[in-house]
Amino acid sequence: MPETEAETTRGFDAPPLRRLRYFHGQMLSARDFQREQDYFREKLKLRMRGLLGYGVVCGLLVEPVRPAHPCDDPGDTGEPTAAIEPASEPGASESEQDAPGSEQDLTGSEQDGAESEQDAAEHGRHRARVRITPGLGVDCDGNEVVVRDGCVVDLWRALPPHERDTDTVWVGIQYRERPVEPTRAVYNDGCADTPDCEFGYTEECYAVRVTGCEPPEDRRCDTCCSRGEHRVLWLARIDDVDWHQPVRARQVHLNVRRPFGRHVPTVITGVNWRHGHTYSVDEAKALLGTHDEDGGLVVRFSNDVRVDTLRPGVVEIQVIEGGAGRNASTWYMGGEFTEPDGEDEYTRGFRYRQTTREVLQDGDRVLVSVRAAFILDRCCRPVDGTNVGGRVPTIDCEDGEETAAAHGCGRPPSGVGPWTSGTGASGDVFESWFFVKEC
């Protein structure tokens, strides 16, 4: 009975997996060996993309670079330092259409030799530079992007000329290949013209991308069944760039990085109270919205969450009585969601205020619990809500900025700030508390 071929699965983005079938007397050419190599490379990339995902694995931090001359140093000793040195990793010089921005040739020798005196003078006046540290990343196709020795990036030189009217730029890297090691052919091809010299190896390298246009967000819920459309690993956003001044550490934001994985979990990025802080009775009432309809506890998320999952019981406020007399008794404070109002399908935060008339007293402890396992994001995955070390930053409601405690651990376990909730396992309960004291 003849075998029947299975129908091709539609919707799964993968090349045909076809390998050589050897037999005695078979004649093989360079094309056959190249296809054999491509087969194993595609299998490895498919396994990486389907089972593990993509993103930054380790390193690849973006740091400010101080001027080489000490007289040009602005004097901010709190900035991370990085030596101004020629990058050792090769790149490519031509631009591509699949990602915004331009790429900087990391070899630099050809461009430096062709640079005119006027260009060199203009280059010297621009001092906005950053350094990409060594590290490893995987792009959305499954290619491993290795930065061995790091590189220094001149933001003005790497930015496309038509995007230089902006003061916010994004810096990233992209996987590239280039032929190396020229080799003479021993035999000529009887069916085609054989050049006198061919490159014998393909070197895997990377190119630096800098753009003034905000990169699109990968909104796929899973990376397994389809390839990503944008193949640049974005590493940092740099705000308020002054091309004639060195970049400061406070201008570099690393929260645009995608952590390595099949999906990025939604986490809690800020709350409007300080964990473990002591508030007066009046301050606690204002914070809980006891007599103010515009007050209440505010929680913000890193991504959209479904409004219909913000149900009664998801947020719970428990008061543990203190004081000099009887203590340790507990009671629950009633409340309701005042934001969002329920008309939208998704939201990036909520406000929860007290609706009962109970009064806080001196020595009370207010315990706030958010059952993150019941709050679902766009992909119907639960929010990763573990309040690691109580370090979720405080929201400044006036200007929208978030501030974190300066004592203790300065950076989260990932090494990249700011602090958020989460341990990588979705769900759990976000817990925080504050104390009440009479003035």
PyMOL commands that set and color helices and strands:
alter all, ss='L'
color gray80, all
select helices_A, chain A and resi 30-52+70-72+109-114+117-125+155-158+161-163+249-251+281-288+307-309+372-374+388-390
alter helices_A, ss='H'
color red, helices_A
select strands_A, chain A and resi 55-59+62-64+102-104+129-132+135-138+144-147+151-154+169-184+197-211+232-238+252-253+268-271+278-280+297-306+315-320+330-333+335-339+346-354+365-371+394-395+402-403+429-437
alter strands_A, ss='S'
color yellow, strands_A
deselect
rebuild
show_as cartoon
